[in-house]
Amino acid sequence: MKIVGGGLAGLAAAARLGDSGVEVEVHEARQFLGGRAASFPLSPGSPDFERIDNCQHVLLRRCTALLDFYRRCGVEDKIRFHDTLHLLSPDGTVDRIRKDPLPAPFHLARSLLAMRCLDWRDKISLLRCLRAVPRDRLRDDLDAMTMAQWLRKKRATARSVARFWRPFIVSALNEELDRASALPALQVFGEGLLSSRTAYELGVPSVTLDELYSQALAGRLGPRVRVLLGSKVNRIDANSGEADYYISAVPFDRVSSLLPDLPIQEVVSRFEHSPITGIHLWFDRPVTSLEHAMLLDRQIQWMFHKGGGYYLIVVSASRGLESKSTAEIVDLAVEELRDFFPVARHASLKRSRVIREARATFSARPGLERWRPGPRTRLANVFMAGDWTATGWPATMEGAVRSGYAAAEAILETTGSETRR
Ligand SMILES: Cc1cc2nc3c(=O)[nH]c(=O)nc-3n(C[C@H](O)[C@H](O)[C@H](O)COP(=O)(O)OP(=O)(O)OC[C@H]3O[C@@H](n4cnc5c(N)ncnc54)[C@H](O)[C@@H]3O)c2cc1C
């Protein structure tokens, strides 16, 4: 069994197959695992120097497949869950969203009603729209409209859109409301926020991402899984006899060249990228005691405190930053951060690093869902995984792991192998 791609999709497939007694080789082109969820040394010349993640990667308690994968790697305890989400307004107001004793889907109602950045009209509109989510998720025309159109139809107030819907959707889907399909957007709210009392809880790794995969390299995925780094596969030739089965676990823009025998170009042409920018800032002191916060009404969207004076600022769907130089992006981030945290006005910036991921995820546009391929292909011994395939989830780590598991299950079904979870 040959898996091409050592991102979460490929690793998840390997874990599942290895666990079922299948001999697996994972071929990863780069010298490290994790793909788009990866870490690297701050100073490339000295690999032992401080390592940072390309960007903050978070999950929700609802990401059950990803948590299962972390459990298989023995690193589940490296994810810290937070039951309070902070929404910060530039005037310093902090709104806290957390569960109250009511059962789902009403468990967040008290926090939402207490939000100081919304007035009572906004709150009524918000609760009305949220109430419609479980029913509207089942509409069959949902993937034909954008989330902005859905919110207009529901008469959501402008402020509830700007201060609630947009911050959640843009960070979860990495796309703007007027570009994102309402289908994955309502999926995020239906599953991620409302499905259970704890679904919304935010998981933040307490270690760098590469530490999460180190166990995969150390053989934790089982004796049958072999990981080969620096092993780029130029082409999968299904008839070569090199392996009995293959899984392509590469991003959508790589799959045509990897699988020239597969008529997949038309599918791939439907996909386009959406960028994310991570702005790493090291101040000479801590500027807030909050560990993380959503930042409202500014271009910067999320702040994560990484310890000491180190803060990671995230801008999803960051097309607005594309024309700016690195120095301009740092200036903008520092200036906006000072609006939220007055202490930052007196702190000096010691170091910064801007990481622009132009190909961060696919853009979840209306109509795309039906083009996402399933795990089986027209070639009987070639299977497909990756966050862009049909997982029912947006382009996330959870989607990637689900796709890997689905490809593994499809192979086990084909071969009739005994499945062992
Ligand atoms: C900046 C940023 C922030 C993000 N934030 C979050 C977040 O907070 N939460 C979340 O859930 N998701 C987040 N995501 C999305 C998440 O990282 C991806 O959805 C997920 O990691 C995709 O995994 P994958 O295995 O499908 O693809 P990839 O991670 O792209 O893995 C594919 C692998 O295949 C390898 N490869 C490609 N071609 C070949 C070849 N020919 N031979 C061998 N190997 C090859 C690549 O090197 C790569 O390692 C973020 C993404 C980015 C970029």
The ligand as an ORCA input file, in Angstrom:
! r2SCAN-3c Opt
* xyz 0 1
  C      -2.293     29.009      7.419
  C      -3.296     27.913      7.638
  C      -4.091     27.908      8.779
  C      -5.026     26.893      8.969
  N      -5.747     26.859     10.126
  C      -6.524     25.793     10.379
  C      -7.161     25.651     11.644
  O      -7.024     26.488     12.541
  N      -7.933     24.561     11.851
  C      -8.102     23.580     10.894
  O      -8.790     22.602     11.171
  N      -7.507     23.701      9.697
  C      -6.726     24.763      9.403
  N      -6.096     24.868      8.206
  C      -6.394     23.856      7.169
  C      -5.615     22.560      7.401
  O      -4.252     22.828      7.623
  C      -5.750     21.686      6.151
  O      -7.121     21.550      5.817
  C      -5.182     20.290      6.367
  O      -3.952     20.315      7.035
  C      -5.022     19.633      4.988
  O      -4.459     18.347      5.119
  P      -4.266     17.424      3.847
  O      -3.564     16.210      4.319
  O      -5.534     17.277      3.109
  O      -3.307     18.250      2.841
  P      -1.831     18.799      3.076
  O      -1.658     19.233      4.479
  O      -1.605     19.815      2.021
  O      -0.889     17.543      2.842
  C      -0.510     17.105      1.563
  C       0.926     16.598      1.650
  O       1.273     16.002      0.409
  C       2.621     16.294      0.126
  N       2.807     16.128     -1.308
  C       2.293     16.871     -2.323
  N       2.672     16.378     -3.513
  C       3.437     15.266     -3.237
  C       4.103     14.313     -4.070
  N       4.062     14.404     -5.396
  N       4.801     13.307     -3.468
  C       4.850     13.209     -2.125
  N       4.225     14.098     -1.293
  C       3.523     15.110     -1.846
  C       2.763     17.740      0.609
  O       4.129     18.077      0.835
  C       1.941     17.710      1.894
  O       2.728     17.381      3.006
  C      -5.177     25.884      7.985
  C      -4.380     25.885      6.840
  C      -3.436     26.876      6.677
  C      -2.560     26.847      5.450
*
